[in-house]
Amino acid sequence: MRAVILCVLGLWPALSFASLGMSADMVVVNKSSYSLSLMKDGKELKRYWIALGPAPKGHKQREGDQRTPEGRYTLDYKKSDSSFYRAIHINYPNLDDIKTANELGVRPGGMIMIHGQRNGNGSSLQPSNWTNGCIALLNKDMDEVWDAIEPGTPIVIHP
């Protein structure tokens, strides 16, 4: 009962997904609504507002197009020593992306991440389209996503 009262009063320490024994089994991004959802067994655990690049519409096709890929990928590793507050790598480009880029005679690009804000910027605000094609979260939201996923978690990115 005491824990419930402390929680209601906002005095209980914030609990992470990991401390609650919760983890996401999928991440779903909807570029058109600027949202990232943590999913478990087909149900949404939590939704976050995201920032994308200056060309958010369309699938990433080449290096430097500042687009975020669309499709099914895997979050394959976590990077704590990034230029941004924490980063989780998306395994773009996949074989289809490489094939398309080869057909177009361009490089597909890479190093697409879900990440927090630039190091040194812990603001509670961020512009909408500031990345080079990555998916950016506020640092406090990045902490929750970081705790909720493990490498190997699938990510689906919708237009």
ChimeraX attribute file (.defattr): number of C-alpha atoms within 10 A of each C-alpha:
attribute: neighborCount
match mode: 1-to-1
recipient: residues
	/A:1	6
	/A:2	8
	/A:3	10
	/A:4	11
	/A:5	11
	/A:6	12
	/A:7	13
	/A:8	10
	/A:9	9
	/A:10	10
	/A:11	11
	/A:12	13
	/A:13	8
	/A:14	9
	/A:15	9
	/A:16	16
	/A:17	18
	/A:18	14
	/A:19	11
	/A:20	9
	/A:21	8
	/A:22	14
	/A:23	21
	/A:24	24
	/A:25	18
	/A:26	23
	/A:27	24
	/A:28	18
	/A:29	23
	/A:30	16
	/A:31	21
	/A:32	10
	/A:33	11
	/A:34	17
	/A:35	17
	/A:36	25
	/A:37	21
	/A:38	23
	/A:39	20
	/A:40	15
	/A:41	9
	/A:42	10
	/A:43	12
	/A:44	14
	/A:45	15
	/A:46	13
	/A:47	16
	/A:48	16
	/A:49	17
	/A:50	25
	/A:51	26
	/A:52	25
	/A:53	19
	/A:54	16
	/A:55	17
	/A:56	24
	/A:57	16
	/A:58	13
	/A:59	18
	/A:60	23
	/A:61	22
	/A:62	22
	/A:63	15
	/A:64	13
	/A:65	17
	/A:66	23
	/A:67	24
	/A:68	28
	/A:69	28
	/A:70	20
	/A:71	14
	/A:72	16
	/A:73	19
	/A:74	18
	/A:75	21
	/A:76	15
	/A:77	16
	/A:78	19
	/A:79	15
	/A:80	13
	/A:81	10
	/A:82	14
	/A:83	14
	/A:84	18
	/A:85	23
	/A:86	21
	/A:87	25
	/A:88	25
	/A:89	19
	/A:90	27
	/A:91	19
	/A:92	25
	/A:93	21
	/A:94	15
	/A:95	9
	/A:96	10
	/A:97	19
	/A:98	18
	/A:99	13
	/A:100	15
	/A:101	19
	/A:102	13
	/A:103	9
	/A:104	12
	/A:105	10
	/A:106	13
	/A:107	16
	/A:108	21
	/A:109	19
	/A:110	19
	/A:111	14
	/A:112	21
	/A:113	24
	/A:114	25
	/A:115	31
	/A:116	26
	/A:117	24
	/A:118	17
	/A:119	13
	/A:120	9
	/A:121	14
	/A:122	14
	/A:123	11
	/A:124	9
	/A:125	10
	/A:126	15
	/A:127	10
	/A:128	15
	/A:129	19
	/A:130	16
	/A:131	23
	/A:132	20
	/A:133	27
	/A:134	26
	/A:135	29
	/A:136	29
	/A:137	25
	/A:138	22
	/A:139	21
	/A:140	14
	/A:141	16
	/A:142	21
	/A:143	17
	/A:144	17
	/A:145	26
	/A:146	22
	/A:147	15
	/A:148	24
	/A:149	23
	/A:150	18
	/A:151	14
	/A:152	15
	/A:153	18
	/A:154	20
	/A:155	23
	/A:156	17
	/A:157	18
	/A:158	17
	/A:159	16
